[in-house]
Amino acid sequence: MTTDPIADFLIRLKNANRVGKTEVIMPFSKMKNELANLLAKEGYVGEISRRGKTALKHMVVELTYKDGKPAIVGTKRISKPSRRIYKGVREVFPVKRGKGLLVLSTPKGVLTDAAARKERVGGEALFEIW
């Protein structure tokens, strides 16, 4: 049992990318599923599938590579269970000059920085990925 499931999700993705794995198996949760679907839509991961019975649900995340290099180069967890960081719409800026993403948990769901600016909404800054 981890105390920070989002950080565990990010570290599993980053470690699997570094050793060249093609997929990662991790415990399923609604939040991790939303984050994985968002990252799949943005091209950082491939296909997402669920496995297991009701008690032991797992999700399998397929990793993507571009020219033999992993799509995920780095991640940075911003808001933690011990310290929550909230950003208003005026405080949401592009990450790595537009090469990365800031993922926010907003009243309109989990959004990227660009989608949050378009929707004119702020929220809890979860993590950056590039």
N, C-alpha and C positions, 0 to 999 in steps of 0.2 A: 504494500500500500504506500503510495507516494503522497506527500503533502501538497505537491504542486503538479497536478496532472498535465497542465499545458507545457511546463518546462520539461517534463518527462517526454511528452510528445515530440517537442522540438529536438531534444537531445537524441532520441531514438532515430529520428530522420537524419540528423547531421552525422551521427556515428555510422549509420548504415551507408550513407553516401560516401563517406571517407574510405571505407573498406571495399566499396564496389558492389554491394549487394543490389539485387534487383527488386526486392520487396521487403517490407517490414511488417511484422505481426505485432499488434499491441492491443491492450484491453479496449473494448468499445465503450464510448460514452457519447451522448448527444453533442456535447461541446466539441470533442475531438472530431466527430463526424462532420460538423459544420466547418471546422478549421481545415480539415482535409479536403472537403469539397471546394472551399474557397481557394486553397492552394492548387488544386487540380484545375480550376477554372483559369487561374493565372499562369499555369504551365510549370509550376515547381514540382509537382508530383503527377503521376499518371492516374491509372484507374484505382478506385476504392471499392472494396467488397467486404461484406460481413460474413463471418463464419461462426459456427457454434450454436449450441442450444440456448435456451433462455437464460440459464444460470451462468454459463461460461461463454459470453459473447466476446468475440475478437474481431478486429477489423484488419484487413490486409491492404497496405498502401504500396502501390507500385511506384518505384523511383524512376525519374527521368534523367537522362544524360544527354548533353549536347557536345558532339564531337569528342566523345570519350570523357568529358569532364562533367562532374555533377552539376545539376541545375541549382542546387542549394549550396552556396559557398559559405555563408555564415548566418547566424541568428543572434538576436539579442532580446532577452526577456526584459520588458520594461516594468509592467505592473506585476507585483508579487503578492502572495497571500498576506505577507507582513506589512506591505506598503502598496496601496493602490494609487495609481497615477491616472488622473483624468485630464483630458484635453478638450477644450472648446473647439469650435469649428475654425476659429482664427489661429489656433495653435497647431493645426494639422498641416505639416509640410511634407514634401516629397523626401523619400529616403534615398541616400546615395545618388543624388541628382536625378532621380527618376528611375534608377536601375534596380531599386528594391521596393519593398512594400512595408507599410505600417498597417497592422491589423488592429482594428478597434471593435470593441463590443459596445454597440449603440442601442438606443431604443428601437431602431429599425432592423436590428439583427447584427450579425458579424459582418463588418464591411472593411474594405481596404481604404487607404487614405484618399485615393482619388474618388472612390464612390461616396465617401463621407463628405468630401468637399462638394460634390455634385448634389447630394441630398441636403446639404447645409445642416449637418448634425455632428455633434461631438460625442465623446464617450470615453470609456476606459481603454487606455492604450495597452494592448496585450503584449505584442512583440513586434520586432522588425525582422525582416528576412531579406536576404539579397543573394 
